[in-house]
Amino acid sequence: MAEMTPTSVQELAQYSKQMLDVLEWLATYGANPEGGVTRLLYTESWLQAQRALLAKMEGLGLAANFDAVGNVYGKLQGSNASLKSVLTGSHVDTVQNGGKYDGAYGVVASLMALGYLKAVHGTPRRTIEVISLCEEEGSRFPLAYWGSGHVTGVRSYASAAGIADLEGTTLLEAMGEAGFKPANAGEHSAVRDDIGAYIEIHIEQGSVLEVKQKQIGVVTAIVGQIRMTVVVKGNSNHAGTTPMTMRRDALAGAAEMVVLTESMALEEGGPLVATVGRLDVKRGTSNVVPGEVEFTLDIRHTDERKMDAFRTRLLTKLSEIAKRRELIIETVENLHASPVAMHQGISDDIEAACATYGFGSMKLPSGAGHDAQLFGPICPSAMIFVPSRGGISHSPEEFTEPDDLIAGFQTLVHVLYQYGYGGKADEIL
Amino acid sequence: MAEMTPTSVQELAQYSKQMLDVLEWLATYGANPEGGVTRLLYTESWLQAQRALLAKMEGLGLAANFDAVGNVYGKLQGSNASLKSVLTGSHVDTVQNGGKYDGAYGVVASLMALGYLKAVHGTPRRTIEVISLCEEEGSRFPLAYWGSGHVTGVRSYASAAGIADLEGTTLLEAMGEAGFKPANAGEHSAVRDDIGAYIEIHIEQGSVLEVKQKQIGVVTAIVGQIRMTVVVKGNSNHAGTTPMTMRRDALAGAAEMVVLTESMALEEGGPLVATVGRLDVKRGTSNVVPGEVEFTLDIRHTDERKMDAFRTRLLTKLSEIAKRRELIIETVENLHASPVAMHQGISDDIEAACATYGFGSMKLPSGAGHDAQLFGPICPSAMIFVPSRGGISHSPEEFTEPDDLIAGFQTLVHVLYQYGYGGKADEIL
């Protein structure tokens, strides 16, 4: 085991091709006529996909089972039962009319990696498990990370109290109807405390890798996020009879704030991003000077201190704009999520694996949320990104080149082999 | 008649007080429980108000009649039938839940001015007529100036073809139901060619007079107006995964355009105004970089050449912003109305009348549209403004101080006396 690279190129190529096929096969579950995929938590298409994945895991010789909330595990039991598991996977649910890759790629690549390892290398020292997490997107119910939240103990049945979909079905009712009974409400029945590491492979959902022409991204951290609502109030007046100098135009003020937000974010530089995604002019009419505007502010950074400092500086500047224009500004913080660092040692091993195969790689932060941010605080965690064409995700147009999907798959296989069959992980886990 | 000032202070004061009472009385027609007034064209409250005004005119000794479309005239016949009439008035219709003053004040002040002149000064040389124009706002039907449009020949029954209210009733059906039959469709049956001058008194609907502490405004011109729709297209992207430098943010671009519109308008200075009143972010969501924004642009000026030049310069600058940001910009011009100058001679006479009574006055443009802009091209026309508290109009909160209403009334009486009983108007009309 001195070399620690997974055997023959020929067999890896064969499993790589199968991985692509399985990814297409999974996309048939919840396929929309228009080309997208919809698998919302606890719906029929979701249930069929999880059942099919469980059967697929069994077919590959893994010990497969549902947990209490609907996560599906496939276990490749290690010879040394005292070593904690390496868990790999992603989520099976999609947004409404999403793509074939978000979540699904991570589930399929992990599944086929275990299939390959078992077939070619047999029993590992350390148990390796694939997980198809039941939910990450929060698309049906306004509560994200239901799957990874249960495994890590962040979510409980109590978290879901009162949470219902647009039709009024509660999350717990839908869960029961899909066959998952919260026997002992309030208990974290799906919580695991024997996970040594979590490794997730996922599409980037951005265009950094594409622009930088890299096949693999190694995630340094999942950004923290601040979500705010900003209300700007001025005077609603007749657009014809109110001279420019007598206006208290809420939209002109808000527009200056939007422009300043962008320029301050550009000046601060990456990985900080700041976005005004929604802006509503209250009772906006072409011939009325706007009296009230509401907009959202989304600030993300891998460094919480810098994120908070930016927020403070920005809000000070926005207040100055409001004061100068005699506008009233009101801000409400709706979300404050801390960044989650990925594990440096695992990340370095992923980059080394890329070098082995000649895959161009780079480190980058994840600006989107992922299940890995739930695992990060409880065990060493890492993420591998592959490029998203045009940065598009959550859309039927989501696409990743097969070569890139394969590069990611082989990188994952390499690291899982090192960690499951070699002794390298013992230093970390 | 050397002095040409209307007699006793006492009688003028008495009619001034009556004018305030009649204004309150007219506000009972279409009064809403919440305090506003709604008199939409050809509705029951509108019809009752016009009938009551006709009766009031007859009660004051005027020869009153409806015309074919529902304008109500009250005529004070002059001794010299070869002289063209001086017409004074405004509109009786309101917006939905409007105020007591917009339009109504002009009708009532004109009506009571004729009542005073007849009672105190008897028969004039030149015929003076009050008109309660049937419609100006375009609130029920998307077609404004139906009343003054018919008198001036700008509107015909053909103009109303296909025009219907929100319930699908066409303008011509509603007109017929109210008892006004377009016997000969296509004819301008209500057109007048014997009007020598039109003088309208109206609330300012802005706050210039209030801020400048003047009781009377003399309108120099009714501004021309350009209405445009601007669409800005960029790339809709994930707010977390798209670095600031890789964005084509349609909202940030549009915001820069809004700020530039305001600063260019401020630099140009009055009477130009430019307003972005409506701005919609297409599918705006807090965590998505906006891909498309649509906003309106309203540009007004008393000088058409300067208005058009501003439009051209502004659009060039907006295109430069779009180009620099790699955004697509599309503009559509929905309206291009020329400014209408008010008559200098009449305006000077109005200012002189103000000086006679010691009413503080100033010349100013009208940024809002008025019936006078229909009369302007066919006969010497003028407008007298009184202050609007807080610049508010089209609202139950619309208010003008009684002292200011009286100042306007007395100014109007003075000018009508000079024009109807004196020879001064002969130089102009």
Interface residues (C-beta under 8 A of the other chain):
Chain A: E204 Q205 G206 S207 V208 V211 V223 Q225 R227 N237 H238 A239 G240 T241 T242 P243 M244 T245 M246 D249 L251 A252 A254 A255 E256 V258 V259 E262 A265 L266 G269 G270 P271 L272 V273 A274 T275 V276 G277 R278 L279 D280 V281 G284 T285 S286 N287 V288 V289 P290 T296 D298 R300 S366 G367 A368 G369 G391 S393 H394
Chain B: E204 Q205 G206 S207 V208 V211 V223 Q225 R227 N237 H238 A239 G240 T241 T242 P243 M244 T245 M246 D249 L251 A252 A254 A255 E256 V258 V259 E262 A265 L266 G269 G270 P271 L272 V273 A274 T275 V276 G277 R278 L279 D280 V281 G284 T285 S286 N287 V288 V289 P290 T296 D298 R300 S366 G367 A368 G369 G391 S393 H394
